[in-house]
Each structure stands twice: as C-alpha cells, then as structure tokens.
C-alpha cells in the first residue's frame, strides 16, 4: 500500500520552516552536503515563526514585574500573555497554576521539592532520568518495565494497592518514550492513580511537540515539558497543574520576585512573606524571551493543526520503519511491539557494529545527525538490550560480535520540520553502511567516536 504524501493527501502537511534547514556541513570524504538534523528528541530546531517573533520583540526587551517604564510594562504583559497562551495550549483547568522553568528536568525537580512530607512516589524504570531521579527526598517505588500498555496499568494498580492510603502519593509517567517513541496509556494510568488516592504528573517532553496534550482530557494533575523540544530553544520550560502543593511549598528558589515583602526583625533576623501564585517559584529575572518563544511555538503548532502534523509524522515514521526493515542485522527497540502507536522517535542496534561508530560514520560520511548511547534512560535501554551496566566498547571495533548483545543504541528522531529527503537519505545511508562498511577510519577521543584525521 502506498504511503500518503503531501502531494497525494491534503491531510499531510508540508514541513514547517525551521532554522538551519539550508545549513551545509563538510564530509570527511570530501565536499559538503545539506545537514540532515535527525536528533529532534534531544533538541528540535527553532521554528522560523518562533525566531521571527523573538526577533520582533527583542528591541523592546525590558525587565518583568519590576519596572514602571514602557518597555518593562510591555515585557510584563508579554510574559503574562505567554503564560495564558501556554495554559490554553495545554487545556489547563481554570484554577491550575503555570510556572515557567528552565526545562522538563527543572520542572520535575521543582515539583519534587514541593512534595508534601511523607509523599510516596511511583515511577517506572522506563522513564528519562529527568523524571526518574528528582524524587530523592521521597519514598520511591521503582516499577519494572511493562511489555504492553495494559501491563503498565496493571503494574501501577498493583503497586498503588499496597501503599499507605492515608499518606500523599504521586505517580510520574512519560507521555511518549524518548527511546522508543511509543505512546503510553496516560489517561488509564491517571484513572488508576486517582482511584487509589494518588496524583499524577505527566512528562510531556516528547509528547507535546508531536500530539495535542490536554490536562483536562488526560485528567493529569501536572504536566511538564521543555521549550527546546517544542521548536523554541530559548531556555524555558513549563510546569502546569494543581496549585495547592506548589502554594504550600517553600519557594523552589529564594530571591527577588518570589518574595512579597521582606523585613528585619528586632533580633536581627529576616521575615519573608512569599507570593502565593506562580511567582513563588519564579525567583530572579524571568526569561521573558524564552516564555515568548514557547508561546509562539504553541500558537504555530495549534494553527497548523495537530491532525495534519500527526498525519505527516506517521508518513515519516512509516518511511523510516520500512527502510530499516529492509536492512539485514538492524533491530528496532520496542517495549509494546512493532504496531504500538509512537511519535517520531526510533532507536535501533546494528548487529556487529558499535553504535557510537555507526553514528559517527552517519555524521562524518553522510552529514546525518543522530544520537547514540543510552539516551539519559539507562535502565530502559539496558532492559531493551538485555545488558547490565557494562562500559561501552571502543568505537574502532564492533562493540559485540554477531549474535552477542549490544551495549548501546542509535536513535533517530524527527518532527514538524523534517523533510522527506532527510529520512530517505538516512535509511539509504544505513543500508550502505551495513552493506559496504565505513569509508573512513575512526578512533575514540574523550569517550566519543571521531574520524581519524590520520586516516
């Protein structure tokens, strides 16, 4: 069956304009080629629309919430308008709070710092480190990797059934895996959490750039995501959701902006009254450009329409999967099976190849940027590979002999700005490398595989 394209199906949109789409890079074998950026899961390029909006505002930049001057007031209005735009993008409830942070990692660490005393946290081992590690001051139950969405729900329900029903509890779960791209049953997990008196936070870092995220529809208590994965790499992230735990917690950062009033006491100490709303956790000078950029990206994706964006991404996913399926020795990693719905993120291993070596050759010989390693999700990747915490092999030799287990993996990821030519060049390069081998010599330098300039 033919795959729909923008030319054959009006529901499939063309790539959105992004910065860097015409950048050329040198090849170690000589000449230059247009760079194929296929590492969107780490950081997506800025939408041209976002860049234009930031550039239009930049001359009017001013301090936020502090100044009486025109530019300060304009910047304050822009910052608060961005907050409202992002809240609408997430379909937040009327009484939800939206805090601008630096990233998903920052957002989840903020929430971790706001947990009530005695809170128990439930998190699957499949999480990115940003949502796996922040809960150090809580009682954490780590759940084994499920092999189906139904198993994920059953595993969580079984764990929650044993918890202290009187104490607070929080479930943390990803919306889409940063390793496999697979979609998780967020709505069902939220229902399970609430049925057992727990709350749930959604790590939407990989979901929000690819699919609509509705706090109301998914019935999650909080959602976190990063601007740099949402085509707005200007240093802002978001934590949005229920206000009570955030309002009752000590400020995440102590300083100006978080404090309402500060006074000296007779005994020489200091009394502080903190703000109640989002400002309580936004100490310091807010990143108004970052917030404006995130809001611009939210508007751009909404206006393009997620139906069209999802349709095009499925078209690209099918191209990649079909291309990789035709290459001997390539194994795509999956928890839920080949037919599981996913976003534009796929990880794979190549029999007999060190993944760092393979990724370095894609870059140096083909101008294709992917990622290799364990993707800040070490337990998940090791579970998928069936390995322990061994060190990665040297890049100049296979990390594992044919039939043996790989120690790391290769990840290809793409999104709204990816043209067909990039994924077509990628699958052709994979096939050629497997068939013919690398054209250049490589060595290990500072833990990375790089072309050997003496070759």
C-alpha positions in Angstrom: 0.0 0.0 0.0 1.4 3.4 -0.9 2.2 5.9 1.9 0.3 9.2 1.7 2.3 12.3 1.0 1.6 16.0 0.9 1.1 15.6 -2.9 -1.4 12.8 -2.6 -3.2 13.6 0.6 -4.2 17.1 1.7 -4.3 15.9 5.3 -0.5 15.5 5.2 1.2 18.9 5.7 4.5 20.0 4.3 7.4 20.5 6.7 7.2 23.6 8.8 10.0 26.1 8.2 12.8 25.8 10.7 16.2 27.4 11.2 19.1 25.5 9.8 17.2 23.8 7.0 19.8 25.0 4.5 23.0 24.6 6.6 25.7 22.6 4.8 28.4 20.6 6.6 31.7 19.1 5.4 32.1 15.4 4.8 35.3 13.6 5.8 35.4 12.0 2.4 35.3 15.5 0.7 32.7 18.0 -0.3 29.7 19.3 1.6 26.1 18.3 2.0 22.9 19.8 3.5 22.8 18.7 7.1 20.0 16.2 8.0 19.1 17.0 11.6 17.6 13.8 13.0 18.1 14.4 16.7 14.8 16.2 17.4 14.3 14.2 20.6 17.3 15.9 22.2 16.6 19.4 20.9 14.5 20.4 18.0 15.5 23.3 15.7 13.7 26.6 16.2 10.6 27.2 14.1 11.2 30.2 11.7 7.9 31.6 13.1 9.4 31.5 16.6 12.6 33.1 15.6 10.7 35.9 13.8 8.6 36.5 16.8 11.6 36.6 19.1 13.5 39.0 16.8 10.4 41.3 16.5 10.2 41.6 20.3 13.9 41.7 21.1 14.3 45.5 20.7 11.5 46.0 23.2 13.0 43.7 25.8 12.7 45.0 29.4 12.6 43.8 33.0 9.5 41.9 34.1 7.2 42.7 37.0 9.5 45.4 38.3 9.8 48.5 36.2 7.5 51.5 35.7 8.8 52.2 32.2 7.1 51.4 29.0 9.3 48.6 27.9 9.1 46.9 31.3 5.3 47.1 31.3 5.2 45.8 27.7 7.5 42.9 28.6 5.4 42.1 31.7 2.3 42.0 29.6 4.1 39.8 27.0 5.3 37.4 29.8 1.8 37.0 31.3 0.2 36.7 27.9 2.6 33.9 27.1 1.5 32.2 30.3 -2.1 32.4 29.2 -1.2 31.1 25.7 0.6 28.1 27.0 -2.1 27.3 29.5 -4.6 27.3 26.6 -2.3 25.1 24.6 -2.3 22.6 27.4 -6.1 22.9 28.0 -5.4 23.7 31.7 -8.2 23.9 34.3 -9.3 27.4 35.4 -7.6 27.1 38.8 -4.4 25.5 37.6 -1.0 27.3 38.0 1.5 27.5 35.2 5.1 28.1 36.2 7.9 28.9 33.7 11.0 26.9 34.4 14.2 26.2 32.5 13.3 22.7 31.2 11.4 19.5 31.9 14.2 18.5 34.3 13.8 21.8 36.2 10.0 21.4 36.3 10.1 18.0 37.8 12.8 19.0 40.3 10.5 21.9 41.3 7.6 19.5 41.8 9.8 17.1 43.8 10.8 20.0 46.1 7.1 20.8 46.6 6.0 17.3 47.6 4.2 17.1 51.0 6.1 15.3 53.8 5.9 11.5 53.6 4.9 11.5 50.0 5.4 8.2 48.2 6.4 8.3 44.5 5.8 5.6 41.9 7.8 5.7 38.7 8.6 3.2 36.0 12.2 2.3 35.3 11.4 3.3 31.7 11.5 7.0 32.5 14.0 9.5 31.3 16.4 10.5 34.0 14.6 13.8 34.3 11.6 12.0 35.7 13.4 9.1 37.2 15.8 10.9 39.5 14.4 14.0 41.1 12.5 12.2 43.9 15.4 11.7 46.3 13.7 13.1 49.3 10.6 10.9 48.9 9.8 7.3 49.3 10.2 6.0 45.8 8.9 2.7 44.3 10.5 1.9 41.0 8.3 -0.3 38.8 9.6 -2.8 36.2 9.3 -2.1 32.5 5.9 -3.3 31.2 5.6 -5.0 27.9 2.1 -3.8 27.0 0.1 -0.7 27.9 -2.4 -2.9 29.8 0.5 -4.4 31.8 1.6 -0.8 32.6 -1.8 0.0 34.1 -2.0 -3.4 36.0 1.6 -2.9 37.4 0.7 0.6 38.7 -2.6 -0.6 40.2 -0.8 -3.4 42.0 1.8 -1.1 43.4 -0.7 1.5 44.5 -2.9 -1.1 46.2 0.0 -1.7 48.7 0.6 1.9 49.6 -0.4 3.7 52.8 -3.8 5.1 51.9 -3.5 7.9 54.4 -0.4 9.5 53.0 0.1 11.5 49.9 1.3 9.8 46.7 2.4 10.8 43.3 2.8 8.8 40.0 5.2 10.1 37.4 4.9 8.8 33.8 6.1 9.8 30.4 3.6 10.5 27.6 6.0 9.2 24.8 9.2 7.4 25.4 12.4 9.3 24.5 13.9 5.9 23.5 11.2 4.0 21.6 8.8 6.8 20.8 5.9 4.7 22.0 2.9 6.3 23.4 1.9 5.5 27.0 -1.6 5.0 28.3 -1.7 8.2 30.2 -5.4 8.5 30.6 -5.7 5.0 32.0 -2.7 5.5 34.3 -4.2 8.7 35.6 -7.5 6.9 36.3 -5.6 4.2 38.2 -3.7 6.8 40.2 -6.8 8.7 41.2 -8.7 5.5 42.1 -6.1 4.9 44.7 -5.9 8.5 46.0 -2.7 9.4 44.3 -1.8 12.2 42.0 0.0 12.0 38.6 2.5 14.2 36.8 2.9 13.8 33.0 6.4 14.2 31.5 5.3 15.5 28.1 8.8 16.5 26.8 8.4 14.0 23.9 4.7 14.2 23.6 3.9 17.9 23.4 5.9 18.5 20.2 4.0 15.7 18.4 0.5 15.4 19.8 -2.0 17.6 21.5 -1.8 17.5 25.3 -5.0 18.2 27.3 -4.6 18.4 31.0 -8.4 18.1 31.3 -8.9 15.2 28.9 -6.0 13.2 30.2 -7.0 14.1 33.8 -3.4 14.6 35.0 -2.6 16.7 37.9 0.6 18.3 36.4 2.3 18.3 33.1 5.9 19.3 32.3 7.7 20.0 29.1 10.6 21.8 27.5 10.7 24.6 25.0 13.9 23.2 23.3 11.9 20.1 22.2 8.9 22.2 21.1 10.9 24.2 18.5 11.6 27.1 20.9 15.2 26.5 22.2 15.5 29.7 24.2 15.9 28.3 27.7 12.3 27.9 29.0 10.3 25.0 30.3 6.8 24.6 31.8 5.2 23.1 34.9 1.4 23.4 34.9 -1.2 21.9 37.1 -2.7 21.9 40.6 -1.8 24.9 42.7 -2.1 23.6 46.2 1.2 21.7 46.6 3.1 24.5 44.9 1.4 27.1 47.0 2.2 25.3 50.3 5.8 24.5 49.5 8.8 26.7 50.2 9.9 28.6 47.1 12.0 26.4 44.8 14.5 29.3 44.6 14.7 32.0 47.3 15.1 35.5 46.0 13.6 38.6 44.3 10.3 38.0 42.6 9.4 35.1 44.8 9.1 37.4 47.9 6.2 39.7 48.5 7.7 41.5 51.5 11.0 41.2 53.4 11.6 42.9 56.8 14.2 42.9 59.5 13.2 41.6 62.9 14.3 43.2 66.2 16.5 40.2 66.9 18.4 40.9 63.7 16.8 38.1 61.6 14.7 38.5 58.5 10.9 37.8 58.0 9.7 36.9 54.5 6.2 36.8 53.0 6.3 34.8 49.8 4.0 35.1 46.9 1.2 32.6 46.5 1.0 32.2 42.7 3.5 31.2 40.0 5.8 34.0 41.1 6.5 32.0 44.3 8.6 29.6 42.2 9.9 32.1 39.6 12.6 33.9 41.6 15.0 36.1 39.7 14.5 37.9 36.4 12.1 35.8 34.3 13.2 34.6 30.9 10.6 36.6 29.0 12.2 35.8 25.6 12.1 32.1 26.4 8.5 32.3 27.6 7.5 34.3 24.5 9.2 31.7 22.3 7.3 28.8 23.9 4.0 30.7 23.4 4.9 31.4 19.8 5.6 27.7 19.2 2.3 26.7 20.8 0.5 29.1 18.5 2.3 27.9 15.4 1.5 24.2 16.1 -2.1 25.0 17.0 -2.6 27.0 13.9 -1.0 24.3 11.7 -3.3 21.7 13.3 -2.2 18.6 15.1 -4.3 16.4 12.8 -2.1 17.4 9.9 1.1 17.3 11.9 0.4 13.8 13.2 -0.5 12.6 9.7 2.7 13.8 8.2 4.7 12.3 11.1 3.1 8.9 10.6 4.1 9.2 7.0 7.8 9.8 8.0 7.7 7.0 10.7 6.5 4.5 8.1 9.3 5.6 5.7 11.9 5.0 8.4 10.4 1.7 9.6 10.1 0.4 6.1 13.7 1.4 5.3 15.2 -0.1 8.4 13.2 -3.3 8.0 14.9 -3.9 4.7 18.4 -3.8 6.2 19.9 -7.1 7.5 21.1 -7.0 11.1 19.0 -4.0 12.2 16.8 -4.4 15.2 14.4 -1.6 16.2 13.9 -1.4 20.0 10.4 -1.6 21.4 8.5 -2.2 24.6 5.0 -2.6 23.3 5.6 -4.2 19.9 6.1 -3.1 16.3 2.4 -2.0 15.9 2.4 0.3 19.0 1.5 3.9 18.3 4.5 6.2 18.5 5.9 9.6 17.8 8.9 10.3 15.5 11.5 8.6 17.8 13.0 5.2 17.0 16.1 3.5 18.5 17.9 0.5 17.0 21.0 -1.5 17.0 23.0 -2.9 14.1 24.5 -6.4 14.5 28.3 -6.3 14.7 28.5 -2.5 15.0 29.4 -0.3 17.8 26.6 2.3 17.9 29.0 5.2 18.5 31.0 4.1 15.4 27.8 3.8 13.3 26.5 7.2 14.4 29.9 8.8 13.8 30.0 7.4 10.3 26.5 8.7 9.6 27.6 12.2 10.5 31.1 12.3 9.0 30.4 10.5 5.7 26.7 11.4 5.1 26.0 14.6 7.0 23.3 13.0 9.1 23.0 13.9 12.8 21.5 11.2 15.1 22.3 10.2 18.7 23.9 7.1 20.2 24.3 5.8 23.7 21.7 5.2 26.4 19.8 8.5 25.9 19.6 9.5 29.6 17.3 6.5 30.1 19.9 3.9 31.2 17.6 1.4 32.9 15.2 1.3 30.0 17.8 0.9 27.2 19.6 -1.8 29.2 16.3 -3.6 29.7 15.6 -3.4 25.9 19.1 -4.6 25.1 19.2 -7.2 27.8 22.5 -5.9 29.2 23.9 -4.8 32.5 25.9 -1.6 33.3 28.9 -2.5 31.2 31.1 0.1 29.7 30.7 0.9 26.1 33.1 -0.6 23.7 35.8 1.2 21.7 34.5 2.8 18.6 37.1 1.3 16.2 35.9 -2.2 16.7 32.5 -3.9 17.0 31.0 -3.5 20.5 29.6 -7.0 20.2 30.3 -9.9 17.9 27.5 -11.1 15.7 24.8 -12.8 17.9 26.0 -11.0 21.0 24.2 -8.2 22.8 24.8 -4.6 22.0 25.9 -2.3 24.9 24.3 0.9 23.5 21.9 2.0 20.7 21.4 4.5 17.9 18.4 6.9 18.0 16.8 8.7 15.0 14.2 11.4 15.7 12.3 13.9 13.6 9.3 16.2 13.7 7.4 19.0 12.1 10.4 20.5 10.3 11.8 17.3 8.8 11.6 16.9 5.0 11.2 13.5 3.3 14.7 13.8 1.8 16.3 13.6 5.3 14.7 10.3 6.3 15.3 8.9 2.8 18.9 9.8 3.0 19.1 8.3 6.4 17.7 4.9 5.5 19.8 4.8 2.4 22.9 5.6 4.4 22.1 2.8 7.0 21.7 0.3 4.2 25.0 1.4 2.6 27.0 1.3 5.8 25.7 -2.2 6.7 26.5 -3.4 3.2 29.8 -1.8 2.5 31.2 -0.7 5.8 32.6 2.7 6.7 34.8 4.5 4.2 36.9 6.2 6.8 38.9 5.2 9.9 37.7 6.2 13.4 39.1 6.4 16.8 38.0 7.2 20.4 38.6 10.7 21.7 37.3 11.8 25.1 34.8 9.0 25.1 33.4 9.8 21.6 34.0 8.1 18.3 35.5 10.6 15.8 37.1 10.3 12.3 40.7 9.6 12.4 42.4 12.5 10.7 45.4 10.4 10.1 43.4 8.0 8.0 
